[in-house]
């Protein structure tokens, strides 16, 4: 069985930056075990799979994401990558694509030379578990200004950008702290905030650029800085830029996250 395959660098204006994601368009779902094996074989932080939902404009799909180890509930960069494949590689002329997912409907819209995600916000609350706070502190080994948690992740604010860039967490302690992973952030020198994201729990020691983490980061920094539009950088080795906006409506608080996406590879998977 031959499957179409795309390698997209998400939140990247050029190859070799941003966060690479695999995208596999399907006519129907493969067995879960097969999709997990494909994600493991790809070795990328996430591989996205989507199947069409019948509708008039052909821009409505079901979407799932797999790391090399597990299926996850939400992934920003692989959703951006999947949107790029639908809107730019498969010739769909629609202004946006809607993906139905474990985290509800997710929209990817054209935004000039960028694509924009429309995701549910996952605001952070202050960490009240002293044992978890101690594990996060042990994991980072540097002074922590504030600790919180979102529905998915642990959250640590450090003093400045230089500290975020330099931190080398103990990954066993990150695992012990629980949650999907650990978001580390600080005020930035040349944008609004910087971050890094560590998720050894799901097979990703450090994620290069994490769209879903900004569902927590953007509301936190919007409240702290007093504005809803923010420019962010994830300062991993590959790095990436994100343009965020926090909005409220009938669906509750949402986060719009815009970024570039770049095709690196298109090809074919051979699956027995």
Secondary structure, DSSP 4 states (H G I P E B T S, - for coil): -EEEEEEEEET-SSTTSSEEEEEEEESSPPPHHHHHHHHHHH-SSEEEEEEE---SSS-EEEEEEE-SS-EES--HHHHHHHHHIIIIIS----SEEEEEETTEEEEEEEETTEEEEEEE----EE---HHHHHHHHHHH-S--SEEEE-SS-EEEE-S-HHHHHH----HHHHHHH-SS-EEEEEE-SSSSEEEEEEEGGGTEEEES--TTTHHHHHHHHHHHHT-SEEEEEE-SSS-EEEEEEEEEETTEEEEEEEE-EEEEEEEEEE--
